[in-house]
Amino acid sequence: SSIYSNYHYGGTSFRIGDGTSYYDFPHNFVMSDIWTHLVIIYNGSNWYAYQDGVQTATKSESFTIHTGTTYTYIGVIANTDTLSPYYFNGLIDEVRIYNYARTEEQIGQDYNFGLSTHFK
């Protein structure tokens, strides 16, 4: 799995794969010099994208998420072509990964109120 910048789509993409096949969920989430609250949800049959608490995209696509011992990459595509990796060009903060699909209400609460606990 990867979150990275993909200039073929003209913006930021989310990629998830099982080691042999991949699914890209492209969407131009991030604008230059503006903090963006980004949420990607997959419920087993549909993808949902939220930007700053508002649903901005939906895609119907079934995909088997690999649950083995592979790595999840944030900020770079998991690419075997080391000559042309796709790196996220920006800052990433407060990454959260859940083992269930968050509701629209939960996403709105996270966006409006932020973390309830701050770690040092």
Long-range contacts (C-beta under 8 A, 24 or more apart in sequence): 1-65, 1-72, 1-73, 1-78, 2-72, 2-73, 2-74, 2-76, 2-77, 2-78, 3-40, 3-73, 3-74, 3-75, 3-88, 3-92, 4-73, 4-75, 4-76, 4-77, 4-86, 4-87, 4-88, 5-86, 5-87, 5-88, 5-89, 5-90, 6-77, 6-86, 7-86, 12-38, 12-88, 14-40, 14-49, 15-77, 15-78, 16-42, 16-63, 16-65, 17-66, 17-78, 18-64, 18-65, 18-66, 19-66, 19-68, 19-70, 23-61, 23-63, 25-49, 25-57, 25-59, 27-56, 27-57, 29-56, 30-90, 37-110, 37-111, 39-102, 39-107, 39-110, 41-101, 41-102, 41-107, 42-101, 43-101, 44-101, 50-104, 50-107, 50-111, 52-111, 53-107, 53-108, 53-111, 53-112, 55-104, 72-97
